[in-house]
Amino acid sequence: MPLAVVNLRKVYYEIHGRSSAAPLVLVQGMGGSCRGWLPLQVPEYSQHRPVLIFDHRGVGESEDPGGAFTTADLANELAGLLSSLDIEKADVLGAFMGGMVAQELALQHPKIVNRLILVGTYARPDNKRRLLLRQWRDLALSGASLETNIRERLIWTLQDETLEQADLIDAMVEFYTRDGAPLSGDLFARQCDACLGHDTADRLNEIQQPTLVICGRKDALTPPKFHRELADEIPNASLVSMQYGAHLVMVESAERFNDVVNRFLRD
């Protein structure tokens, strides 16, 4: 079980693949562990470059110092992890909260980030996102079952066509609940608070790295308007909008998603 020590705390990580290419760091969103990248992304990307996945504080085997935290705090912890692994420069892909962390990493530690990929994320939440995140936070703290929490989030993260596939939804729920929750309800609530407080809108023009913004056109959690803002305000950014897929576009349109990411990294 690989563990690195960052700020006197243990952080769980895995490195897949060997290559002289710059490593690709996959930054998980809220509510899950890094194993979410294993079925569809890691096998594809690790053919071409080393792939680093890790668990945020309090998730899985990563230790939790307790208390509130921000996406900037998580970015600093990621920078510490990369330093502990002697990784001086990496490409970084982040989804939702992971995309917020990636933004802060590029802003606070620009020398570390080679290229940036932002998926299903935002620079600043609008009031609808604030209401939803507060609702998710309260649901997590209410003691509702893990299955209830997962199904609630799937409603917002999958497109209608996918939700119609009852067998697939049941399989996804089973996958995410099979080993129990990788984090406590309290930690999930703190992740919600970190996303509520995230705000890079006035600093996006400081991100100088080549950036790819990927959007599922049917994303209800982070609609296309948020991705357009990121692509418009980051100086060296391009936007790819995928016709098939919602917030979990990396699952619903995995082959296309992986091809777009690989082409961006090759170029």
C-alpha positions as a Python dict, from the first residue, in 0.01 Angstrom:
ca = {
    (1, 'M'): (0, 0, 0),
    (2, 'P'): (194, 308, -122),
    (3, 'L'): (177, 600, 121),
    (4, 'A'): (364, 928, 101),
    (5, 'V'): (413, 1165, 393),
    (6, 'V'): (295, 1518, 318),
    (7, 'N'): (287, 1778, 596),
    (8, 'L'): (336, 1496, 850),
    (9, 'R'): (29, 1312, 718),
    (10, 'K'): (2, 997, 510),
    (11, 'V'): (-139, 1030, 157),
    (12, 'Y'): (-241, 725, -45),
    (13, 'Y'): (-127, 717, -408),
    (14, 'E'): (-69, 481, -699),
    (15, 'I'): (156, 518, -1005),
    (16, 'H'): (67, 318, -1316),
    (17, 'G'): (278, 278, -1628),
    (18, 'R'): (639, 357, -1711),
    (19, 'S'): (761, 606, -1966),
    (20, 'S'): (996, 897, -2009),
    (21, 'A'): (695, 1119, -2083),
    (22, 'A'): (574, 1369, -1826),
    (23, 'P'): (342, 1202, -1575),
    (24, 'L'): (-29, 1265, -1585),
    (25, 'V'): (-196, 1337, -1251),
    (26, 'L'): (-567, 1252, -1226),
    (27, 'V'): (-735, 1458, -955),
    (28, 'Q'): (-1054, 1304, -818),
    (29, 'G'): (-1370, 1500, -758),
    (30, 'M'): (-1580, 1498, -442),
    (31, 'G'): (-1737, 1194, -280),
    (32, 'G'): (-1512, 926, -428),
    (33, 'S'): (-1170, 770, -413),
    (34, 'C'): (-899, 750, -676),
    (35, 'R'): (-1016, 399, -772),
    (36, 'G'): (-1285, 571, -977),
    (37, 'W'): (-1017, 634, -1242),
    (38, 'L'): (-910, 269, -1261),
    (39, 'P'): (-1171, 108, -1491),
    (40, 'L'): (-1171, 349, -1787),
    (41, 'Q'): (-892, 608, -1769),
    (42, 'V'): (-582, 455, -1608),
    (43, 'P'): (-549, 157, -1848),
    (44, 'E'): (-569, 388, -2149),
    (45, 'Y'): (-342, 672, -2033),
    (46, 'S'): (-79, 451, -1870),
    (47, 'Q'): (5, 300, -2210),
    (48, 'H'): (167, 630, -2304),
    (49, 'R'): (288, 790, -1979),
    (50, 'P'): (308, 736, -1603),
    (51, 'V'): (-27, 805, -1439),
    (52, 'L'): (-50, 920, -1078),
    (53, 'I'): (-375, 882, -886),
    (54, 'F'): (-418, 967, -518),
    (55, 'D'): (-676, 1015, -247),
    (56, 'H'): (-753, 1356, -100),
    (57, 'R'): (-724, 1406, 276),
    (58, 'G'): (-953, 1178, 474),
    (59, 'V'): (-1041, 959, 174),
    (60, 'G'): (-949, 591, 189),
    (61, 'E'): (-609, 552, 354),
    (62, 'S'): (-518, 920, 335),
    (63, 'E'): (-512, 1075, 680),
    (64, 'D'): (-752, 1353, 775),
    (65, 'P'): (-624, 1639, 994),
    (66, 'G'): (-985, 1741, 1059),
    (67, 'G'): (-1139, 2083, 1026),
    (68, 'A'): (-1243, 2291, 729),
    (69, 'F'): (-1029, 2318, 416),
    (70, 'T'): (-1033, 2494, 80),
    (71, 'T'): (-953, 2388, -274),
    (72, 'A'): (-634, 2592, -235),
    (73, 'D'): (-541, 2377, 66),
    (74, 'L'): (-593, 2062, -142),
    (75, 'A'): (-377, 2211, -418),
    (76, 'N'): (-96, 2275, -172),
    (77, 'E'): (-123, 1916, -51),
    (78, 'L'): (-102, 1789, -409),
    (79, 'A'): (207, 2003, -464),
    (80, 'G'): (355, 1846, -151),
    (81, 'L'): (275, 1497, -279),
    (82, 'L'): (444, 1566, -612),
    (83, 'S'): (749, 1702, -432),
    (84, 'S'): (769, 1395, -209),
    (85, 'L'): (765, 1176, -521),
    (86, 'D'): (1034, 1389, -691),
    (87, 'I'): (795, 1493, -967),
    (88, 'E'): (902, 1839, -1078),
    (89, 'K'): (652, 1884, -1361),
    (90, 'A'): (332, 1705, -1460),
    (91, 'D'): (23, 1729, -1674),
    (92, 'V'): (-284, 1762, -1452),
    (93, 'L'): (-642, 1652, -1520),
    (94, 'G'): (-910, 1736, -1264),
    (95, 'A'): (-1283, 1669, -1256),
    (96, 'F'): (-1531, 1888, -1062),
    (97, 'M'): (-1364, 1948, -722),
    (98, 'G'): (-1049, 1801, -875),
    (99, 'G'): (-1075, 2062, -1151),
    (100, 'M'): (-1099, 2333, -886),
    (101, 'V'): (-789, 2192, -717),
    (102, 'A'): (-612, 2183, -1055),
    (103, 'Q'): (-694, 2551, -1113),
    (104, 'E'): (-546, 2646, -776),
    (105, 'L'): (-241, 2427, -841),
    (106, 'A'): (-177, 2605, -1172),
    (107, 'L'): (-216, 2943, -1002),
    (108, 'Q'): (-16, 2879, -686),
    (109, 'H'): (245, 2636, -823),
    (110, 'P'): (273, 2723, -1193),
    (111, 'K'): (616, 2562, -1237),
    (112, 'I'): (470, 2222, -1148),
    (113, 'V'): (194, 2219, -1407),
    (114, 'N'): (288, 2150, -1767),
    (115, 'R'): (-60, 2125, -1922),
    (116, 'L'): (-401, 2152, -1763),
    (117, 'I'): (-724, 1961, -1835),
    (118, 'L'): (-1043, 2079, -1664),
    (119, 'V'): (-1354, 1859, -1673),
    (120, 'G'): (-1701, 1932, -1538),
    (121, 'T'): (-1591, 2215, -1313),
    (122, 'Y'): (-1630, 2588, -1256),
    (123, 'A'): (-1441, 2898, -1151),
    (124, 'R'): (-1718, 3023, -923),
    (125, 'P'): (-2053, 2862, -829),
    (126, 'D'): (-2379, 3035, -911),
    (127, 'N'): (-2671, 3034, -669),
    (128, 'K'): (-2821, 2710, -805),
    (129, 'R'): (-2490, 2528, -745),
    (130, 'R'): (-2474, 2678, -395),
    (131, 'L'): (-2825, 2555, -316),
    (132, 'L'): (-2747, 2208, -447),
    (133, 'L'): (-2416, 2174, -265),
    (134, 'R'): (-2578, 2285, 59),
    (135, 'Q'): (-2849, 2025, 4),
    (136, 'W'): (-2588, 1752, -56),
    (137, 'R'): (-2399, 1864, 252),
    (138, 'D'): (-2712, 1846, 468),
    (139, 'L'): (-2807, 1507, 324),
    (140, 'A'): (-2462, 1368, 408),
    (141, 'L'): (-2485, 1497, 763),
    (142, 'S'): (-2840, 1364, 810),
    (143, 'G'): (-2724, 1002, 829),
    (144, 'A'): (-2885, 898, 499),
    (145, 'S'): (-2755, 570, 358),
    (146, 'L'): (-2462, 561, 118),
    (147, 'E'): (-2690, 421, -153),
    (148, 'T'): (-2928, 716, -110),
    (149, 'N'): (-2642, 962, -142),
    (150, 'I'): (-2503, 787, -451),
    (151, 'R'): (-2839, 773, -629),
    (152, 'E'): (-2901, 1141, -551),
    (153, 'R'): (-2569, 1236, -712),
    (154, 'L'): (-2619, 1010, -1014),
    (155, 'I'): (-2942, 1197, -1094),
    (156, 'W'): (-2734, 1514, -1136),
    (157, 'T'): (-2428, 1362, -1302),
    (158, 'L'): (-2569, 1127, -1569),
    (159, 'Q'): (-2768, 1214, -1879),
    (160, 'D'): (-3128, 1098, -1911),
    (161, 'E'): (-3042, 828, -2165),
    (162, 'T'): (-2805, 666, -1918),
    (163, 'L'): (-3050, 694, -1629),
    (164, 'E'): (-3300, 496, -1837),
    (165, 'Q'): (-3064, 196, -1824),
    (166, 'A'): (-3176, 56, -1488),
    (167, 'D'): (-2932, -237, -1492),
    (168, 'L'): (-2641, -3, -1554),
    (169, 'I'): (-2746, 231, -1276),
    (170, 'D'): (-2777, -60, -1033),
    (171, 'A'): (-2428, -176, -1137),
    (172, 'M'): (-2284, 172, -1081),
    (173, 'V'): (-2447, 197, -738),
    (174, 'E'): (-2306, -147, -651),
    (175, 'F'): (-1958, -41, -768),
    (176, 'Y'): (-1960, 276, -559),
    (177, 'T'): (-2105, 107, -248),
    (178, 'R'): (-1938, -236, -268),
    (179, 'D'): (-1659, -159, -24),
    (180, 'G'): (-1850, 100, 177),
    (181, 'A'): (-1800, 473, 166),
    (182, 'P'): (-1437, 579, 112),
    (183, 'L'): (-1504, 885, 325),
    (184, 'S'): (-1729, 990, 610),
    (185, 'G'): (-2042, 1200, 577),
    (186, 'D'): (-1866, 1474, 771),
    (187, 'L'): (-1575, 1478, 525),
    (188, 'F'): (-1812, 1486, 227),
    (189, 'A'): (-1985, 1784, 387),
    (190, 'R'): (-1648, 1959, 418),
    (191, 'Q'): (-1578, 1883, 52),
    (192, 'C'): (-1910, 2050, -32),
    (193, 'D'): (-1799, 2354, 168),
    (194, 'A'): (-1467, 2363, -20),
    (195, 'C'): (-1655, 2365, -352),
    (196, 'L'): (-1891, 2632, -222),
    (197, 'G'): (-1596, 2854, -135),
    (198, 'H'): (-1400, 2797, -455),
    (199, 'D'): (-1348, 3116, -656),
    (200, 'T'): (-1085, 3168, -924),
    (201, 'A'): (-1305, 3374, -1158),
    (202, 'D'): (-1098, 3690, -1122),
    (203, 'R'): (-767, 3502, -1154),
    (204, 'L'): (-827, 3280, -1456),
    (205, 'N'): (-628, 3514, -1679),
    (206, 'E'): (-322, 3431, -1468),
    (207, 'I'): (-327, 3066, -1576),
    (208, 'Q'): (-67, 3050, -1852),
    (209, 'Q'): (-46, 2674, -1911),
    (210, 'P'): (-199, 2524, -2227),
    (211, 'T'): (-544, 2423, -2105),
    (212, 'L'): (-811, 2191, -2238),
    (213, 'V'): (-1166, 2234, -2105),
    (214, 'I'): (-1396, 1936, -2161),
    (215, 'C'): (-1772, 1963, -2129),
    (216, 'G'): (-2054, 1713, -2161),
    (217, 'R'): (-2328, 1909, -2335),
    (218, 'K'): (-2597, 1757, -2113),
    (219, 'D'): (-2412, 1831, -1789),
    (220, 'A'): (-2674, 1946, -1537),
    (221, 'L'): (-2434, 1983, -1245),
    (222, 'T'): (-2188, 2209, -1428),
    (223, 'P'): (-2366, 2328, -1745),
    (224, 'P'): (-2176, 2448, -2054),
    (225, 'K'): (-2183, 2813, -1939),
    (226, 'F'): (-1919, 2733, -1675),
    (227, 'H'): (-1691, 2566, -1929),
    (228, 'R'): (-1726, 2855, -2173),
    (229, 'E'): (-1620, 3093, -1897),
    (230, 'L'): (-1310, 2887, -1824),
    (231, 'A'): (-1217, 2860, -2192),
    (232, 'D'): (-1283, 3230, -2256),
    (233, 'E'): (-1090, 3363, -1955),
    (234, 'I'): (-786, 3132, -1953),
    (235, 'P'): (-552, 3282, -2216),
    (236, 'N'): (-426, 2959, -2376),
    (237, 'A'): (-738, 2744, -2346),
    (238, 'S'): (-955, 2549, -2586),
    (239, 'L'): (-1299, 2399, -2530),
    (240, 'V'): (-1423, 2058, -2641),
    (241, 'S'): (-1795, 2004, -2601),
    (242, 'M'): (-1904, 1642, -2626),
    (243, 'Q'): (-2246, 1579, -2769),
    (244, 'Y'): (-2294, 1250, -2584),
    (245, 'G'): (-2247, 1276, -2210),
    (246, 'A'): (-2331, 1477, -1903),
    (247, 'H'): (-2123, 1550, -1593),
    (248, 'L'): (-1971, 1200, -1595),
    (249, 'V'): (-1870, 1237, -1958),
    (250, 'M'): (-1548, 1044, -1887),
    (251, 'V'): (-1772, 742, -1816),
    (252, 'E'): (-2057, 794, -2061),
    (253, 'S'): (-1829, 880, -2352),
    (254, 'A'): (-1506, 719, -2230),
    (255, 'E'): (-1353, 629, -2568),
    (256, 'R'): (-1406, 975, -2713),
    (257, 'F'): (-1301, 1142, -2388),
    (258, 'N'): (-976, 944, -2366),
    (259, 'D'): (-896, 1011, -2731),
    (260, 'V'): (-942, 1388, -2685),
    (261, 'V'): (-719, 1388, -2376),
    (262, 'N'): (-446, 1180, -2543),
    (263, 'R'): (-442, 1402, -2853),
    (264, 'F'): (-412, 1713, -2638),
    (265, 'L'): (-123, 1564, -2443),
    (266, 'R'): (55, 1451, -2759),
    (267, 'D'): (23, 1793, -2919),
}
